[in-house]
Amino acid sequence: MEEDKAKLSGLISNPQDYFTLLEPASATRKNIYNVQVDFTGYSDLFCTIMDLLKAAMLALDGIELDDSGRGSAEKYVHTLLRITEKLIPLEEGDLLDILHQQYLHEKEESKA
C-alpha cells in the first residue's frame, strides 16, 4: 500500500517521468501524438508488417459466410490483406538493410 502511494506521489510530482510513450507530433498541432516503434532494419519492419497482416487474416478466417452474402465484406478484406502480404518485398529487405548500413557507414566516414 505504501509503495502504491509512493508511485502515485511520484506520478503527481513528476509526470514527465511516467508519460514517456506518446510524444507531441509537432509544436503547431495540438492533440496529435507520435509513438516510436523501433526496428532492427528493413527486414524486421517487413516481417512485422507481415505478422500484422497474418493476424488480421486469421481473425477474419473465423467469420462464416452465409447464403445471403453477408460476410462478403470480410471476404474482400481477407483477399486485400492476402494481396498486400504478397506485395511486401521480404527478399529485398535484406538488400535494403545492406545498402542502408553502407550509406550510414559512408556518411559517418565523410564526417570524419
C-alpha positions as CSV (number, residue, x, y, z in Angstrom):
1,M,0.0,0.0,0.0
2,E,2.8,2.4,0.9
3,E,4.6,1.5,-2.3
4,D,1.5,2.4,-4.3
5,K,1.2,5.8,-2.5
6,A,4.9,6.5,-3.3
7,K,4.3,5.7,-7.0
8,L,1.2,7.9,-7.1
9,S,3.1,10.7,-5.4
10,G,5.9,10.4,-7.9
11,L,3.4,10.4,-10.7
12,I,1.8,13.6,-9.4
13,S,5.1,15.4,-8.7
14,N,7.0,14.2,-11.8
15,P,4.5,13.2,-14.5
16,Q,7.1,13.6,-17.3
17,D,8.9,10.6,-15.9
18,Y,5.9,8.4,-16.4
19,F,4.2,9.6,-19.6
20,T,7.0,8.8,-22.0
21,L,5.3,6.7,-24.7
22,L,3.4,9.5,-26.6
23,E,5.4,12.4,-28.0
24,P,3.8,15.5,-29.5
25,A,3.8,15.3,-33.3
26,S,4.7,18.9,-33.7
27,A,4.6,22.2,-31.8
28,T,1.9,23.6,-34.1
29,R,-0.6,20.8,-33.9
30,K,-2.3,20.0,-30.6
31,N,-3.7,16.7,-29.6
32,I,-1.6,14.8,-32.2
33,Y,1.0,12.4,-30.8
34,N,3.6,10.0,-32.2
35,V,4.6,6.7,-30.9
36,Q,8.1,5.5,-31.8
37,V,8.3,1.8,-32.9
38,D,11.8,0.5,-33.3
39,F,13.0,-2.0,-35.9
40,T,16.4,-3.5,-36.4
41,G,16.2,-2.9,-40.1
42,Y,14.1,-3.1,-43.2
43,S,13.8,-6.9,-43.0
44,D,12.5,-6.6,-39.4
45,L,10.0,-3.9,-40.5
46,F,8.7,-6.0,-43.4
47,C,8.4,-9.1,-41.2
48,T,6.5,-7.1,-38.6
49,I,4.1,-5.9,-41.3
50,M,3.6,-9.5,-42.5
51,D,2.8,-10.6,-38.9
52,L,0.2,-7.9,-38.6
53,L,-1.4,-8.9,-41.9
54,K,-1.4,-12.6,-41.0
55,A,-3.0,-11.8,-37.6
56,A,-5.7,-9.8,-39.4
57,M,-6.3,-12.7,-41.9
58,L,-6.5,-15.2,-39.0
59,A,-9.1,-13.0,-37.3
60,L,-11.2,-12.9,-40.5
61,D,-10.9,-16.7,-41.1
62,G,-13.3,-17.4,-38.2
63,I,-16.1,-15.4,-39.9
64,E,-18.5,-17.7,-41.8
65,L,-20.2,-16.5,-44.9
66,D,-23.9,-17.3,-45.3
67,D,-26.0,-17.7,-48.4
68,S,-27.4,-14.2,-48.2
69,G,-23.9,-12.8,-49.0
70,R,-23.5,-11.4,-45.5
71,G,-19.8,-11.6,-44.7
72,S,-18.8,-10.8,-48.2
73,A,-17.1,-7.6,-47.0
74,E,-14.9,-9.8,-44.7
75,K,-14.1,-12.0,-47.7
76,Y,-12.9,-8.9,-49.7
77,V,-10.9,-7.6,-46.7
78,H,-9.2,-11.0,-46.4
79,T,-8.4,-11.0,-50.1
80,L,-7.0,-7.5,-49.8
81,L,-4.8,-8.5,-46.9
82,R,-3.5,-11.6,-48.7
83,I,-2.6,-9.5,-51.8
84,T,-0.9,-6.9,-49.6
85,E,1.1,-9.6,-47.9
86,K,2.3,-10.8,-51.3
87,L,3.4,-7.3,-52.2
88,I,5.8,-6.9,-49.3
89,P,9.4,-7.3,-50.7
90,L,10.8,-9.5,-48.0
91,E,13.8,-10.6,-50.0
92,E,14.6,-7.0,-51.0
93,G,14.5,-6.1,-47.3
94,D,17.9,-7.8,-46.8
95,L,19.4,-5.8,-49.7
96,L,17.9,-2.6,-48.3
97,D,19.5,-3.3,-44.9
98,I,22.9,-3.8,-46.5
99,L,22.6,-0.6,-48.6
100,H,21.3,1.3,-45.6
101,Q,24.3,0.2,-43.4
102,Q,26.7,1.1,-46.2
103,Y,25.1,4.5,-46.5
104,L,25.4,5.1,-42.8
105,H,29.0,4.0,-42.8
106,E,29.9,6.3,-45.7
107,K,28.0,9.1,-44.1
108,E,30.0,8.6,-40.8
109,E,33.3,8.5,-42.8
110,S,32.5,11.7,-44.6
111,K,32.0,13.5,-41.2
112,A,35.5,12.4,-40.1
